[in-house]
Every structure is written in C-alpha cells, then in structure tokens.
C-alpha cells in the first residue's frame, strides 16, 4: 500500500508502478492528471508520465507533461530535467543545455513529494548532452564535478557506464569517487545500464582494489625491513 495522496487514481498508479506494471501505471497517471483538483498531485503525476515515456522511448511526448508540471506550480528544475532528457534522446544537445545550463554552471535541484529526483539526475543529463554535442572533455570534467558533490548518485554512475560503453571515458578515472561500501548496491542500481559500461566499471573497481592491495603489501614489506632486529 502507498501513502494516500488525496487522489485515488494517483495512488493506484503508484501501486502499479511499485508492482512494475508500467504500462498500466502510465494510464492511471494520465487519468489522475485529469481527475484531481490537487495541483501538487497533478504536477507529480505529470512527472511520472514524462519519466515513463522516456523509459518507453517516446521522448517527443514529454514536453507537454513538462509544461503541466510548470503550470501546476511544480518544480521547474524537475520539468527542465525531464524535458532535457527528452532532448538528449532526440539528439538535441543544444536544447538540453539551454534547459540545464552549460558546463560548470550550477545545476538546480529538482524536487517532488512523490517522484524521486535529485541534482545528480539533472547533472547526469547535462553530462550526456555535452557528450552528445561532441564536447567530451567538458563532459568528463562536469562528471568529475558532479561526482565530487554526489559520489553515490546512481544517475551519475549510469552516465559513467553509458560513456564508458561508448568509449568516451575510462571508468577508472571515476571509481575513486565511489564509496566502496556501496559497490554491491551500485550494481543493483545499474541493471538497465549498457553491459559494456558495467563491465568497464567492474574492471576499473577490480584494478583499483588490486592496486590498493599491492600497495599495502609493498608498504608492509618496507615497514618490516626498516624495523630494528
């Protein structure tokens, strides 16, 4: 059971989403937009619809729902992030960067009571837009900056996987940002990422762990030799 929002249709949509019944959830979220008088629920339902459409590969439909978010007083940063993600899917890097700002600029933090979102998600979308525009060096720097701010942001690691799969970055450049205690959890987040990118991250983590072990053993050996007998 989900926490009640005041809109039965919206609550039903979230239940279906939790059961991974995305097609049905999409229908109920769209029904909720028309059924509810609650602006915050309508905005959140529109955000869910936009995200599902992105997942279904229908980015050309997203702009209308981003407009609904803004018209209902929802998070403008969330609307911009979703619309920018649609622009990236459609190959419009310039359109995405107009919405999210250029490399190095602060990224606005999206928010919503029911839709999970973060500045890391917006930053990840901008990195992809920069890469799409052929600005790979800017994308790499922006990704480093984002991971310094949110080292465990799963959207950022999806972007690392995506760029690594495309041969645009070396995943080894980024694994130093990751908290080693969440490595297993990380790969749970990345189930939909390109397999080549996942392999690149796994190999980079293995190399980092091996280097750390070898370095530790070498240090211990030097320490033992330096001790007086």
C-alpha positions in Angstrom: 0.0 0.0 0.0 1.2 3.5 -0.8 0.6 6.5 1.4 -2.6 8.2 0.4 -2.3 11.4 -1.6 -5.9 12.5 -1.7 -6.3 11.2 -5.3 -7.3 7.5 -5.7 -6.2 7.4 -9.3 -2.7 8.7 -8.5 -2.4 6.3 -5.6 -3.4 3.4 -7.9 -0.8 4.4 -10.4 1.9 4.4 -7.8 0.8 0.9 -6.6 1.0 -0.4 -10.2 4.4 1.3 -10.6 5.6 -0.5 -7.5 4.5 -3.8 -9.0 6.5 -2.9 -12.2 3.3 -2.7 -14.2 4.5 0.4 -16.1 2.0 0.3 -19.0 -1.0 0.3 -16.6 0.7 2.8 -14.3 1.1 5.2 -17.2 -2.6 5.0 -18.0 -3.6 5.7 -14.4 -1.1 8.6 -14.0 -2.7 10.2 -17.1 -6.1 9.6 -15.6 -5.0 11.2 -12.4 -3.9 14.4 -14.2 -7.5 14.9 -15.4 -9.2 13.6 -12.3 -7.6 15.6 -9.5 -8.0 19.2 -8.4 -4.8 19.0 -6.3 -2.1 20.9 -8.2 0.8 19.1 -6.5 -0.7 15.7 -7.3 -1.3 16.8 -11.0 2.3 18.0 -11.2 3.7 14.8 -9.8 1.5 12.6 -12.0 2.8 14.6 -15.0 6.4 14.0 -13.9 5.7 10.2 -13.6 4.2 10.2 -17.0 7.2 12.0 -18.5 9.6 9.6 -16.9 7.7 6.6 -18.1 7.5 8.0 -21.6 11.3 8.4 -21.6 11.6 4.8 -20.5 9.4 3.7 -23.3 11.4 5.6 -25.9 8.7 8.2 -26.6 10.6 11.5 -25.8 8.6 13.6 -28.3 5.6 13.4 -25.9 7.5 14.6 -22.8 7.3 18.4 -23.4 3.6 18.6 -22.9 3.9 17.0 -19.5 6.8 19.1 -18.5 4.6 22.1 -19.3 1.9 20.6 -17.0 4.4 20.4 -14.1 5.2 24.1 -14.6 1.6 25.2 -15.0 0.7 23.4 -11.7 3.4 25.1 -9.8 5.6 22.1 -9.6 9.4 22.1 -9.6 10.6 24.0 -12.6 14.0 22.2 -12.2 12.2 18.9 -12.5 10.4 19.9 -15.6 13.6 21.2 -17.1 15.4 17.9 -16.3 12.7 15.7 -17.8 12.5 17.9 -20.9 16.3 18.0 -21.3 16.4 14.2 -21.0 13.9 14.0 -23.9 16.0 16.4 -25.9 19.0 14.2 -25.4 17.0 11.1 -26.5 16.0 13.1 -29.7 19.6 14.1 -30.4 19.1 17.8 -29.5 22.1 18.5 -27.3 21.7 22.3 -27.6 18.1 22.2 -26.4 19.1 20.2 -23.4 21.9 22.6 -22.5 19.6 25.6 -22.8 17.4 24.0 -20.1 20.1 22.8 -17.8 22.9 25.4 -18.3 26.3 24.9 -19.8 29.3 23.0 -18.3 30.4 24.3 -14.9 27.2 26.2 -14.2 25.3 25.4 -11.0 22.6 22.8 -11.5 19.2 23.5 -10.0 17.9 20.8 -7.6 14.6 19.2 -8.7 12.1 18.2 -6.1 8.7 16.4 -5.8 6.8 14.9 -3.0 6.4 11.5 -4.7 8.7 11.4 -7.7 12.3 10.6 -6.8 14.7 13.1 -8.2 17.9 14.9 -7.4 20.5 17.4 -8.6 22.6 14.3 -9.6 20.0 13.3 -12.1 20.0 16.8 -13.7 23.8 16.8 -13.7 23.9 13.4 -15.3 21.6 14.6 -18.1 23.8 17.6 -18.7 26.9 15.4 -19.0 25.1 13.3 -21.6 24.1 16.4 -23.5 27.7 17.6 -23.5 28.9 14.3 -24.8 26.2 14.3 -27.4 27.4 17.7 -28.6 30.9 16.3 -29.1 32.3 18.2 -26.1 33.8 15.1 -24.4 36.4 17.0 -22.4 33.7 19.2 -20.9 31.5 16.2 -20.2 34.4 14.4 -18.4 35.1 17.5 -16.2 31.4 18.1 -15.5 31.1 14.4 -14.5 34.0 14.7 -12.1 32.5 17.8 -10.5 29.1 16.1 -10.1 30.7 13.0 -8.5 32.6 15.2 -6.1 29.2 16.6 -5.0 27.3 13.3 -5.1 29.7 10.4 -5.2 27.0 7.8 -4.8 24.5 9.4 -7.2 23.2 6.4 -9.2 22.2 8.5 -12.2 25.8 9.7 -12.4 27.1 6.1 -12.4 24.6 5.2 -15.1 26.2 8.0 -17.1 29.7 6.7 -16.4 28.5 3.3 -17.7 26.9 4.9 -20.8 30.0 7.0 -21.6 32.4 4.0 -21.0 30.3 1.8 -23.2 30.6 4.4 -26.0 34.4 4.5 -25.5 34.3 8.2 -24.5 35.7 7.8 -20.9 37.8 5.4 -18.9 35.7 4.3 -16.0 39.0 4.1 -14.0 39.0 7.9 -13.9 35.9 7.9 -11.7 35.9 4.9 -9.4 38.0 6.8 -6.8 34.8 8.9 -6.1 32.8 5.8 -5.1 32.3 4.7 -1.5 33.5 1.1 -1.6 30.8 0.1 0.9 28.0 0.5 -1.7 29.6 -1.3 -4.6 27.1 -4.2 -4.5 24.2 -1.7 -4.2 25.6 0.2 -7.1 25.3 -2.7 -9.5 21.8 -3.2 -8.3 21.0 0.4 -9.4 22.7 -0.1 -12.8 20.7 -3.1 -14.1 19.5 -1.2 -17.1 22.9 0.4 -18.0 24.8 -0.9 -21.0 26.6 -4.2 -20.3 29.8 -2.9 -21.8 29.7 0.0 -19.4 29.0 -2.2 -16.4 32.0 -4.4 -17.4 34.2 -1.3 -17.6 33.2 -0.1 -14.1 33.6 -3.6 -12.7 37.1 -3.9 -14.2 38.1 -0.5 -13.0 37.0 -1.3 -9.5 39.0 -4.6 -9.6 42.1 -2.8 -10.9 41.7 -0.2 -8.1 41.3 -2.9 -5.4 44.3 -4.8 -6.8 46.4 -1.7 -6.8 45.4 -0.9 -3.3 46.3 -4.4 -2.1 49.7 -4.4 -3.9 50.5 -1.0 -2.5 49.6 -2.1 1.0 51.7 -5.2 0.8 54.6 -3.2 -0.5 54.3 -0.7 2.3 54.1 -3.5 4.9 57.2 -5.2 3.4 59.2 -1.9 3.6 58.0 -1.3 7.1 59.1 -4.8 8.2 62.6 -4.3 6.6 63.1 -1.0 8.3 62.4 -2.3 11.8 65.4 -2.9 14.0 66.3 -6.6 14.6 
